[in-house]
């Protein structure tokens, strides 16, 4: 497939891995938009949130649980953090593999600029 994030999950592409289990992998974003910026991705190749269905309930829950756990570990849980899914090119999705952005470590303006 040549998917960048599948390569990270499988250990074939370099990444600063923060967490990995049987369902998800988390790693630092290579172009951070905040002092803390990491991604949580399903290990299974799912192109985007538009492709989610009932069978993905467990992995979707794990994405959020791991995001919270890592936000605590990274020291941003108390001050706040942003969770973002981009769906499609017009929304800024640049890799066709579902990924949850976790951003924090500074006040984040809304709408994002």
C-alpha positions as CSV (number, residue, x, y, z in Angstrom):
1,X,0.0,0.0,0.0
2,X,2.8,2.4,0.7
3,X,1.0,4.0,3.6
4,X,3.4,6.2,5.8
5,X,1.5,5.5,9.0
6,X,1.3,1.7,8.3
7,X,5.1,1.8,8.0
8,X,5.4,3.6,11.3
9,X,3.1,1.0,13.0
10,X,5.1,-1.9,11.5
11,X,8.4,-0.3,12.5
12,X,9.5,0.2,8.9
13,X,9.5,4.0,9.1
14,X,11.2,6.0,11.8
15,X,9.1,7.8,14.4
16,X,9.3,8.9,18.0
17,X,6.9,6.3,19.3
18,X,5.2,7.2,22.6
19,X,2.9,4.2,22.9
20,X,2.0,1.0,21.1
21,X,-0.4,-1.8,21.8
22,X,-2.4,-4.3,19.8
23,X,-4.9,-1.7,18.5
24,X,-3.1,1.7,18.4
25,X,0.2,3.4,18.0
26,X,1.1,7.0,19.2
27,X,4.0,9.0,18.0
28,X,5.2,12.7,17.8
29,X,4.1,14.7,14.8
30,X,7.1,15.5,12.5
31,X,5.7,19.0,11.9
32,X,4.4,20.0,15.3
33,X,1.9,22.9,15.5
34,X,2.1,23.2,19.3
35,X,4.8,22.4,22.0
36,X,3.1,19.0,22.5
37,X,1.8,17.5,19.2
38,X,1.4,13.8,18.8
39,X,-0.7,11.5,16.7
40,X,-2.7,8.4,17.8
41,X,-3.4,6.0,14.9
42,X,-5.1,2.7,14.6
43,X,-2.8,-0.2,13.8
44,X,-5.3,-1.3,11.2
45,X,-5.3,0.7,8.0
46,X,-8.5,2.8,8.1
47,X,-8.3,5.6,5.5
48,X,-10.3,8.3,7.4
49,X,-13.0,8.9,9.9
50,X,-15.4,8.7,7.0
51,X,-14.6,5.0,6.8
52,X,-15.5,4.2,10.4
53,X,-18.4,1.8,11.2
54,X,-19.8,-0.1,14.2
55,X,-17.0,-2.7,14.0
56,X,-14.4,0.1,14.8
57,X,-15.9,0.9,18.2
58,X,-13.1,-0.7,20.2
59,X,-10.3,0.9,18.3
60,X,-12.0,4.3,18.3
61,X,-12.4,4.2,22.1
62,X,-8.8,3.2,22.5
63,X,-7.7,6.2,20.4
64,X,-9.3,8.5,22.9
65,X,-8.2,6.6,26.0
66,X,-4.6,6.6,24.8
67,X,-4.8,10.3,23.9
68,X,-5.9,11.1,27.5
69,X,-3.2,8.9,29.1
70,X,-0.5,10.5,27.0
71,X,-1.8,14.0,27.6
72,X,-1.4,13.3,31.3
73,X,2.1,11.9,30.8
74,X,3.1,14.9,28.6
75,X,1.9,17.3,31.3
76,X,-1.0,18.9,29.3
77,X,-4.0,17.2,30.8
78,X,-4.7,19.9,33.5
79,X,-4.1,22.9,31.3
80,X,-6.1,21.5,28.3
81,X,-5.4,20.0,24.9
82,X,-7.1,19.8,21.6
83,X,-8.2,16.6,19.8
84,X,-8.5,16.8,16.0
85,X,-9.5,14.5,13.2
86,X,-9.1,15.9,9.7
87,X,-11.4,14.2,7.2
88,X,-10.5,14.6,3.5
89,X,-8.1,16.9,1.6
90,X,-10.2,20.1,2.1
91,X,-10.0,19.6,5.9
92,X,-6.2,19.1,5.8
93,X,-5.9,15.4,5.9
94,X,-2.5,14.7,4.3
95,X,-2.1,11.0,5.1
96,X,-4.8,8.6,4.1
97,X,-4.7,6.7,7.4
98,X,-7.1,7.7,10.3
99,X,-5.1,9.7,12.9
100,X,-6.1,11.7,15.9
101,X,-4.0,14.8,16.5
102,X,-3.4,15.7,20.2
103,X,-2.1,19.3,20.7
104,X,-1.3,21.3,23.8
105,X,1.3,23.0,25.8
106,X,0.1,26.6,25.0
107,X,-3.2,28.4,24.6
108,X,-4.7,27.3,21.3
109,X,-6.8,29.9,19.4
110,X,-10.1,29.0,17.9
111,X,-10.6,28.8,15.0
112,X,-7.1,27.4,14.4
113,X,-5.0,29.6,12.2
